[in-house]
Amino acid sequence: MELDKKEAEVVGRAIQSWEDEARISKELATELRGSYSVRNANVDAIAIYALISAVSCGLLAFGALVLDEKWIELLRKRWGFSENIVGILFTFVAGLFVYLAKRRMDSSKGAKASNEVYNIAIILTIAIAITYWTRGLLDGPGNYALPLLFAALTYGGVAIFLRSTLLWVTAIIALAGWWGAQTHYWSGGNFRFLGMNYPLRMTVFGLVIWGSSLVVGQIRSLAFLKEVTYTVGLFLFLVAGWTLSIFGNYADYEGWKALKQSHFWFWALSFTLVLAGLLYYAFQYKQETLRDLCLVFFLLNIYTRYFEYFWDRTNAGIFFALLALSFWFVAKKAEQWRGKTAG
């Protein structure tokens, strides 16, 4: 069994402790130490960097060859293909990639990272296919809700079929785009829908996705998507909530610029209280993902409030010194809390 360095240290300390307390014999301790090996972290790092490079180069190549529609349009017009024909062709290409990805997944189940990289080709070809399929089906000029909904459903279905978290994240992002475009269309092009501006609408959307992770986790065939749904939904909720703390439920950008930021103190205070409550819950019940994301946004919230209210009134050095002191105090208390819970 292979363990990373930190896991091996924990196991080694546990075995040594059991041996020192005479809970196990020296022979058994030696046998246990020989039952695992330390994974080569350098090899893992090289593999990760190689995958990142492969993704970057693949995206650049695809962007240069495919996303630039000039050559597609040139070939389409030269051969007299309609947009539907192009959509059909890329649908077959996407289907072929899905078939190959399924075969690859079945034959190399341990190579999850490289399998997910392969799924990028599926994401891009599906996007092109849906773009050409729906060009003649747009419900009114400038309404992109229909293709985004098709994309979200398609990505979601393929994600479940291939058990791909990357495709599932793409489906959620496409669904977020659909929600924004569809509510804009339903509101007749206004910035408010049911009294909500874009930040408030996306906050509600993020909250729904975050909460839906509970439902996803209860369905056996979707249980593997619970964690990623939880994380993406929480992230969308916090990002939208942060923008809401800046703009409030204000729908006029020019009017917003004319107002002082103190006008939106209620939204800033509400976001701060929500973060504080979530952080307390995360530390109390050891919710690591919730804790880490909320800490990041708590820091972002503090910096945002400083630039809004104190940038022209407070010496920057004094402010950041106090900020550093407060974070040191929080870190010290967190270490003490961790020591008590570990003991």
LOVODREN-123380 format. One record per residue (C-alpha): x negated, y, z negated; residue in one letter. Coordinates in steps of 0.1 Angstrom, whole numbers, padded with zeros to 4 digits, always signed. Example, Ala and Ser with C-alpha at 12.3 -4.5 7.8 and 13.67 -1.06 7.14 Angstrom:
BEGIN
-0123-0045-0078a-0137-0011-0071s
//
This chain:
BEGIN
+0000+0000+0000m-0013+0034+0010e-0009+0064-0013l-0020+0100-0009d-0046+0115-0032k-0021+0130-0058k+0000+0098-0059e-0032+0077-0063a-0043+0099-0092e-0010+0095-0110v-0010+0057-0106v-0046+0055-0116g-0039+0075-0148r-0009+0053-0156a-0029+0021-0152i-0058+0035-0173q-0033+0045-0200s-0017+0010-0201w-0051-0006-0203e-0063+0017-0231d-0031+0010-0251e-0036-0028-0245a-0003-0031-0227r-0020-0049-0199i-0051-0069-0196s-0083-0058-0179k-0078-0084-0152e-0043-0072-0145l-0055-0035-0145a-0082-0045-0119t-0056-0063-0098e-0033-0033-0099l-0061-0009-0089r-0068-0031-0059g-0032-0032-0049s-0032+0003-0033y-0056+0024-0013s-0059+0062-0008v-0047+0075+0025r-0072+0095+0045n-0059+0130+0042a-0082+0143+0069n-0067+0118+0094v-0032+0130+0084d-0042+0166+0088a-0057+0160+0123i-0025+0141+0133a-0003+0170+0122i-0024+0196+0139y-0025+0175+0171a+0013+0172+0170l+0017+0210+0165i-0007+0215+0195s+0013+0191+0215a+0046+0208+0207v+0031+0242+0215s+0017+0232+0248c+0048+0213+0257g+0070+0243+0250l+0047+0266+0270l+0047+0241+0299a+0084+0237+0298f+0090+0274+0296g+0067+0281+0325a+0082+0254+0347l+0119+0251+0337v+0131+0280+0317l+0119+0304+0344d+0150+0300+0365e+0134+0315+0396k+0122+0281+0409w+0154+0264+0400i+0175+0290+0418e+0151+0289+0447l+0154+0251+0451l+0192+0252+0444r+0198+0278+0472k+0173+0262+0496r+0190+0228+0494w+0225+0242+0490g+0231+0227+0455f+0259+0242+0434s+0254+0250+0398e+0274+0219+0389n+0250+0197+0408i+0221+0212+0389v+0240+0206+0357g+0246+0169+0367i+0209+0164+0376l+0197+0178+0342f+0224+0157+0325t+0209+0126+0340f+0174+0137+0329v+0186+0144+0294a+0203+0110+0293g+0171+0093+0305l+0152+0111+0277f+0177+0099+0251v+0174+0063+0264y+0136+0065+0263l+0137+0081+0228a+0160+0053+0215k+0136+0027+0229r+0106+0045+0214r+0124+0048+0180m+0132+0011+0179d+0096+0000+0189s+0078+0025+0166s+0099+0033+0136k+0069+0044+0115g+0060+0072+0139a+0087+0096+0129k+0068+0128+0135a+0058+0119+0171s+0093+0107+0178n+0107+0140+0167e+0082+0158+0190v+0095+0137+0219y+0130+0149+0210n+0120+0185+0220i+0124+0174+0256a+0159+0163+0249i+0168+0196+0233i+0155+0216+0262l+0170+0195+0290t+0204+0194+0272i+0203+0232+0270a+0197+0236+0307i+0223+0211+0316a+0250+0228+0295i+0239+0262+0308t+0246+0252+0344y+0277+0232+0335w+0294+0261+0318t+0284+0290+0340r+0317+0288+0358g+0337+0280+0327l+0329+0310+0306l+0361+0323+0289d+0357+0360+0298g+0326+0380+0306p+0298+0378+0281g+0315+0351+0260n+0289+0325+0252y+0309+0307+0225a+0320+0278+0248l+0285+0266+0259p+0272+0271+0223l+0300+0249+0210l+0293+0222+0236f+0256+0224+0227a+0263+0220+0190a+0286+0190+0196l+0261+0174+0220t+0231+0179+0198y+0250+0167+0168g+0261+0135+0186g+0226+0127+0199v+0211+0135+0165a+0233+0109+0149i+0226+0084+0177f+0188+0089+0174l+0188+0096+0137r+0169+0128+0144s+0168+0156+0118t+0153+0180+0144l+0182+0176+0167l+0206+0180+0137w+0189+0213+0128v+0193+0224+0164t+0230+0215+0163a+0235+0236+0132i+0216+0266+0148i+0238+0262+0179a+0269+0261+0157l+0258+0293+0139a+0255+0309+0174g+0289+0297+0183w+0304+0311+0151w+0289+0345+0157g+0299+0346+0194a+0334+0332+0188q+0343+0356+0160t+0330+0384+0182h+0354+0373+0209y+0383+0368+0186w+0378+0403+0172s+0381+0418+0207g+0344+0428+0207g+0345+0446+0173n+0319+0442+0147f+0345+0431+0121r+0364+0398+0120f+0390+0394+0093l+0374+0424+0075g+0339+0408+0076m+0308+0422+0094n+0282+0399+0109y+0261+0395+0077p+0291+0386+0056l+0304+0362+0083r+0271+0344+0085m+0269+0343+0047t+0302+0324+0047v+0289+0301+0075f+0257+0293+0055g+0278+0286+0024l+0300+0262+0044v+0271+0243+0059i+0254+0242+0025w+0285+0228+0009g+0291+0203+0037s+0260+0185+0027s+0281+0170-0001l+0305+0155+0025v+0277+0144+0048v+0260+0125+0019g+0292+0106+0013q+0293+0092+0048i+0270+0062+0051r+0261+0067+0087s+0253+0104+0080l+0236+0100+0046a+0201+0105+0062f+0212+0140+0072l+0222+0152+0037k+0189+0167+0027e+0183+0186+0059v+0219+0199+0059t+0215+0210+0023y+0182+0228+0031t+0192+0245+0064v+0226+0255+0049g+0210+0270+0018l+0184+0288+0040f+0211+0303+0063l+0231+0313+0032f+0201+0331+0016l+0190+0348+0048v+0225+0361+0055a+0229+0371+0019g+0197+0390+0020w+0208+0410+0051t+0242+0415+0034l+0224+0431+0004s+0208+0456+0029i+0238+0464+0052f+0267+0456+0029g+0300+0449+0047n+0293+0479+0069y+0301+0476+0106a+0288+0509+0120d+0251+0509+0125y+0248+0546+0132e+0269+0553+0102g+0248+0530+0081w+0216+0548+0090k+0232+0581+0078a+0240+0567+0043l+0216+0564+0014k+0207+0528+0005q+0221+0534-0030s+0255+0534-0014h+0251+0496-0011f+0240+0490-0047w+0269+0466-0053f+0257+0442-0026w+0221+0444-0037a+0231+0437-0074l+0254+0408-0063s+0226+0392-0043f+0202+0395-0072t+0227+0380-0097l+0234+0351-0073v+0197+0344-0070l+0192+0346-0107a+0221+0322-0113g+0208+0297-0087l+0173+0299-0101l+0186+0292-0136y+0206+0262-0123y+0176+0249-0103a+0153+0250-0133f+0179+0236-0156q+0187+0206-0134y+0153+0202-0116k+0165+0211-0081q+0132+0216-0064e+0145+0227-0029t+0169+0252-0045l+0142+0264-0068r+0115+0270-0042d+0138+0287-0016l+0154+0309-0043c+0120+0319-0056l+0109+0330-0021v+0140+0351-0016f+0138+0365-0052f+0104+0378-0043l+0117+0391-0009l+0146+0407-0028n+0123+0426-0051i+0102+0439-0023y+0133+0449-0004t+0147+0468-0034r+0114+0485-0039y+0112+0498-0003f+0148+0509-0005e+0148+0528-0038y+0113+0534-0051f+0090+0538-0021w+0089+0576-0022d+0093+0579-0060r+0068+0554-0075t+0031+0550-0072n+0025+0519-0052a-0004+0507-0073g+0016+0510-0106i+0046+0492-0090f+0026+0462-0077f+0006+0460-0110a+0038+0457-0129l+0051+0432-0103l+0019+0411-0107a+0022+0412-0145l+0058+0401-0143s+0050+0372-0120f+0022+0361-0142w+0046+0361-0172f+0071+0340-0152v+0044+0315-0141a+0032+0312-0177k+0067+0305-0190k+0073+0280-0161a+0041+0261-0171e+0052+0260-0207q+0086+0248-0197w+0071+0221-0174r+0049+0209-0203g+0078+0206-0226k+0099+0186-0201t+0069+0164-0192a+0063+0156-0229g
//
